[in-house]
Amino acid sequence: IVIHFYAQEIILLLFGESYIPSIEILKYLIIATLLLYANTFISALYNAIGFEKKVFFSTLIAAMGNIVLNGLLISNYQAVGAILGSVISLAIVTSFLFLQLPKAALKVSKKAAF
């Protein structure tokens, strides 16, 4: 999170003024990284309780969504469009898996009770 707020200072210190356009990209990449960690954790939970197919199909849908978003965004926003497409698709799949987790856990607990 610190990198997000100090992206300009970090880029200028490490790479100089010629890399100013990369500041916005770094900010989005940090968000993507946080979402990726959350997604990895949630996916591991689903895999542990036997819902590998849900993770697979969610990831497949996110990948297809990312391809569509890249097609729409890259032509107008170049690298920023690519990372935005990734952030949006990753946010959607992570949110979906997170919101479905209680239902999945409930199914497992009902199976364990019998």
Sequence and secondary structure as in RCSB ss.txt:
>XXXX:A:sequence
IVIHFYAQEIILLLFGESYIPSIEILKYLIIATLLLYANTFISALYNAIGFEKKVFFSTLIAAMGNIVLNGLLIS
NYQAVGAILGSVISLAIVTSFLFLQLPKAALKVSKKAAF
>XXXX:A:secstr
 HHHHTHHHHHHHHH GGGTTHHHHHHHHHHHHHHHHHHHHHHHHHHHTT HHHHHHHHHHHHHHHHHHHHHHHH
HHHHHHHHHHHHHHHHHHHHHHHHHHHHHHHHHHHHHH 
